[in-house]
Amino acid sequence: MTGVEVRLRRIFREDDRAVVVALDHGQHQGAIAGLESMPRIVDVVAGAGADAVILNPGAAVECAPAYAGRCALIVRITGASTRLDPAFDYHRQICSVDCALSLGADAVIAMGFVGGAGEAPSLALLAELAGDCHRRGLPLIAEMLPLDPDHFQDPEWIGIAVRAGYELGADVIKAYTTGTEADRKVIQACAVPFLAAGGPKTTDSIEIASQAMAHGADGVAFGRNVFGDDAPDRVVSALVNAIHGR
């Protein structure tokens, strides 16, 4: 068993499924509702049974007492722009693979964009990161996203993005789903575990998770639909029940 496989076992439990909570939004959006105190929200979701949390490097340092020994750590290693930048195009690398390992990361996550001017450099960086990660036995999760918001729910664009991430060496893919049978074809064409992204805040997060699992997903990676809820612990508990059946 390789280092990548060992670390993935800390995220995907005995049933090969995972409930991941993305708490990395603050670097782009600031201290939005639910993320005012990072140690508090990490403690809440870890205590509710999340299998892993996604954190930016600084938050990973501050929140270590809240997640260590309770759930896996996934470190965000691309980003850098904020919502105040009108020229957003694609992510740059913000953290080295070695730095993520020094933080105790069980995996790292990087964005991959398709369908815009930033596509080529974004995918080139993703391929480079895959090589760096695999030389060190660290799993790479690729969050694959169309650059054009009008295509966030377009199965053709999602399918191309997902397949590109897998082909470039990602060990896990995180991407949007459509809630339709088109998702099944997208997921079947991806030979690595697939985590359904939650997207904008909705009241139907459990339904999104259930539909994704019915179409072949291996779990979810939800952010705003967890930390943006009045009771994030109850959302996580419900997701754990929907994904793991417990």
C-alpha positions in Angstrom: 0.0 0.0 0.0 1.4 3.4 -1.0 1.6 6.6 1.0 -1.2 8.0 -1.1 -3.4 5.0 -0.3 -2.6 5.1 3.4 -3.6 8.8 3.6 -6.7 8.4 1.5 -7.9 5.8 4.1 -7.9 8.6 6.7 -10.5 10.4 4.6 -12.5 7.6 3.0 -13.5 5.3 5.8 -14.2 1.6 5.8 -17.1 2.0 3.4 -15.0 4.0 0.9 -17.1 7.1 1.4 -16.4 10.5 2.9 -18.1 13.5 4.3 -15.7 16.5 3.8 -16.5 20.0 5.1 -14.8 22.8 3.1 -13.9 25.7 5.4 -11.5 27.5 3.1 -13.7 30.3 1.8 -12.3 33.0 4.1 -9.2 33.6 2.0 -11.4 34.7 -0.9 -14.4 36.1 0.9 -13.2 37.2 4.3 -14.8 36.5 7.7 -18.3 35.6 6.3 -21.1 34.3 8.5 -20.2 31.0 10.0 -16.4 31.5 9.6 -15.9 34.3 12.1 -14.0 31.9 14.4 -12.2 29.1 12.6 -11.4 27.0 15.7 -15.0 27.1 16.7 -16.5 25.9 13.4 -13.8 23.2 13.0 -14.5 22.0 16.5 -18.2 21.8 15.7 -17.9 19.9 12.4 -15.3 17.5 13.7 -17.4 16.8 16.7 -20.4 16.1 14.5 -18.6 13.4 12.6 -17.0 14.9 9.5 -14.4 12.7 8.0 -12.2 15.6 6.9 -12.0 19.4 6.8 -10.5 21.6 4.0 -8.5 24.5 5.5 -6.1 27.1 4.2 -2.5 26.9 5.6 -2.9 29.6 8.3 -6.2 28.1 9.6 -4.6 24.7 9.6 -2.1 25.9 12.1 -4.6 27.7 14.3 -7.2 25.0 14.3 -4.9 22.0 14.9 -6.2 21.3 18.4 -9.8 21.2 17.0 -9.2 18.6 14.3 -6.1 16.6 15.3 -7.0 13.0 16.1 -10.6 13.7 15.2 -10.8 14.1 11.4 -8.4 14.2 8.5 -6.8 17.5 7.3 -7.0 18.6 3.6 -4.8 21.7 3.0 -5.8 24.1 0.2 -2.7 24.9 -1.8 -4.1 27.1 -4.6 -5.9 30.4 -4.3 -4.5 34.0 -3.7 -7.2 36.3 -5.1 -10.0 37.8 -3.0 -13.5 38.9 -4.0 -12.2 42.5 -4.3 -10.1 41.6 -7.3 -12.1 42.3 -10.5 -9.6 40.4 -12.6 -10.2 36.9 -11.1 -9.2 34.3 -13.7 -7.6 31.2 -12.0 -5.7 30.2 -8.8 -2.0 30.4 -8.2 -0.1 28.2 -5.8 -0.2 29.5 -2.3 1.4 26.6 -0.4 4.1 24.1 -1.3 3.5 20.4 -1.0 6.3 20.2 1.5 4.7 22.9 3.6 1.3 21.0 3.6 3.1 17.9 4.7 4.7 19.8 7.6 1.3 20.9 8.7 0.2 17.3 8.9 -1.9 17.2 5.8 -3.6 13.9 4.8 -4.2 15.4 1.3 -4.0 18.7 -0.5 -6.6 20.3 -2.8 -6.0 22.5 -5.8 -8.4 24.1 -8.3 -8.5 23.2 -11.9 -10.4 25.5 -14.3 -11.7 24.8 -17.8 -13.4 26.9 -20.5 -11.6 30.3 -20.2 -8.3 32.2 -20.6 -6.9 30.7 -17.4 -7.5 27.1 -18.4 -4.1 26.3 -19.8 -2.0 27.6 -16.8 -4.5 26.2 -14.3 -4.3 22.7 -15.8 -0.5 22.9 -16.2 -0.2 23.7 -12.5 -2.5 20.9 -11.6 -0.3 18.4 -13.5 2.8 19.7 -11.9 1.2 19.5 -8.4 0.2 15.9 -9.1 3.8 15.0 -9.7 5.0 16.8 -6.6 2.4 15.1 -4.5 3.0 11.6 -5.8 6.7 11.8 -5.2 5.9 12.4 -1.6 3.0 10.0 -1.1 0.4 12.7 -0.7 -3.0 12.6 -2.3 -4.1 15.4 -4.6 -7.7 16.4 -4.7 -8.6 18.4 -7.8 -11.6 20.8 -7.5 -12.7 21.1 -11.2 -14.8 24.1 -12.2 -15.9 25.8 -15.4 -14.6 29.4 -15.4 -18.0 30.6 -16.8 -20.7 30.5 -14.0 -23.3 30.0 -16.7 -21.9 26.5 -17.2 -21.6 25.5 -13.5 -24.6 23.1 -14.1 -23.8 22.1 -17.6 -23.0 18.3 -17.7 -20.9 18.6 -20.8 -18.6 21.2 -19.2 -18.6 19.4 -15.8 -17.7 16.1 -17.6 -14.8 17.6 -19.4 -13.5 19.3 -16.3 -13.8 16.1 -14.2 -12.1 14.0 -16.9 -9.3 16.5 -17.2 -8.6 16.4 -13.5 -8.4 12.6 -13.5 -6.3 12.5 -16.6 -3.8 14.9 -15.2 -3.1 12.8 -12.1 -5.5 13.8 -9.4 -6.3 11.1 -6.8 -9.8 12.5 -6.0 -12.1 14.8 -7.9 -14.4 17.4 -6.3 -17.0 18.9 -8.7 -20.5 20.1 -9.1 -23.4 17.7 -9.9 -26.6 18.5 -11.7 -29.0 16.2 -9.8 -29.8 14.4 -13.1 -28.9 11.1 -14.7 -26.2 13.0 -16.6 -24.2 12.9 -13.4 -23.9 9.1 -13.6 -22.1 9.3 -17.0 -19.7 12.0 -15.7 -18.8 10.0 -12.5 -18.5 6.7 -14.4 -15.9 8.2 -16.7 -13.8 9.3 -13.7 -11.6 6.4 -12.5 -10.8 8.0 -9.1 -13.1 8.8 -6.1 -15.6 11.6 -6.8 -16.8 14.1 -4.2 -19.9 16.2 -5.0 -19.5 19.9 -4.3 -22.4 21.7 -2.6 -22.3 25.0 -4.5 -24.4 28.0 -3.3 -26.3 27.9 0.0 -29.5 25.8 -0.4 -32.1 24.3 1.9 -31.7 21.0 0.0 -28.2 19.9 0.9 -29.2 16.5 2.0 -31.2 16.0 -1.2 -28.1 17.1 -3.2 -26.0 14.6 -1.3 -28.5 11.7 -1.7 -28.9 12.3 -5.5 -25.1 12.5 -5.9 -24.6 9.2 -4.1 -27.4 7.6 -6.1 -25.6 8.5 -9.3 -22.3 7.0 -8.1 -20.5 9.6 -6.0 -18.2 8.5 -3.2 -19.1 11.3 -0.9 -19.5 15.1 -0.6 -17.4 18.1 0.0 -19.8 20.8 1.2 -18.9 24.3 2.6 -21.5 27.0 2.6 -24.3 24.5 3.1 -22.6 23.5 6.4 -21.0 26.5 8.0 -23.7 28.9 6.6 -26.4 27.0 8.4 -27.8 28.0 11.8 -27.0 24.5 13.1 -23.9 23.2 11.2 -23.6 20.2 13.6 -27.0 19.0 12.6 -26.2 19.4 8.9 -23.0 17.4 9.3 -24.8 14.7 11.3 -27.5 14.4 8.6 -24.8 14.2 5.9 -23.0 11.4 7.8 -26.2 9.5 8.0 -26.9 10.0 4.3 -23.4 9.1 3.2 -22.4 6.5 5.7 -25.8 5.3 6.8 -25.1 5.9 10.4 
